[in-house]
Amino acid sequence: SMKNLILLLLFSFSLLASVGKITYLKGDVTLTNANVVKTDIEVGTPINKGDTTTTEQSSVVKIVFDDLTLVAVGSRSDFSVEEYLFDEQSDKNRALFSAKKGIFKMLTGKIGKLAPKKFKLKTETSTIGIRGTIFSAILEKNQEIFICDKGEICVKSVGVSQNIKAGYSSTVIKGKGPRKPIKTDRKST
């Protein structure tokens, strides 16, 4: 019946409730989820839990999540949404993102304020904990660089933790812990 069909559509939509959307796009970007690859990406394309966003050379994509976390993914990068739960009334808020390579800038939203311990970015060598902040990451083959523009981040690698305050950066060489933070000459944008 029509009623059952509508219920079915509503149910299937709620299962795929998006957690964010693409707000800016330049160049070639693909979305992969459970081996399904989407190439018809445009501004407004929803981002779901499990999505990996991949950019080609000279491509950029910006994503805004439901809690207003903003992520800019630079050229030749990949960025995955492992876990994401946002509900202002809930105490189960969490965001876990992962990235293997590329350049990123992230501005944390409400989850960073409501549940800072539950907001993390995982890379091949490190886990970055975030405290209401703006930070950037440059992930290369043999090293990863983490730059804190505002607030504070905590980089953990091979069991070593390093707090990085605004205006500082730390480098992680694969297989070694994060280096002592050094002052960056970057102007915060």
Secondary structure as GFF3:
##gff-version 3
##sequence-region A 1 189
A	DSSP	alpha_helix	2	15	.	.	.	ID=ss1
A	DSSP	beta_strand	20	26	.	.	.	ID=ss2
A	DSSP	beta_strand	29	33	.	.	.	ID=ss3
A	DSSP	beta_strand	36	38	.	.	.	ID=ss4
A	DSSP	beta_strand	46	47	.	.	.	ID=ss5
A	DSSP	beta_strand	52	55	.	.	.	ID=ss6
A	DSSP	beta_strand	60	65	.	.	.	ID=ss7
A	DSSP	beta_strand	70	73	.	.	.	ID=ss8
A	DSSP	beta_strand	78	85	.	.	.	ID=ss9
A	DSSP	beta_strand	94	98	.	.	.	ID=ss10
A	DSSP	beta_strand	102	107	.	.	.	ID=ss11
A	DSSP	alpha_helix	110	114	.	.	.	ID=ss12
A	DSSP	three_ten_helix	116	118	.	.	.	ID=ss13
A	DSSP	beta_strand	119	122	.	.	.	ID=ss14
A	DSSP	beta_strand	126	139	.	.	.	ID=ss15
A	DSSP	beta_strand	143	157	.	.	.	ID=ss16
A	DSSP	beta_strand	160	165	.	.	.	ID=ss17
A	DSSP	beta_strand	168	173	.	.	.	ID=ss18
A	DSSP	beta_strand	182	183	.	.	.	ID=ss19
###
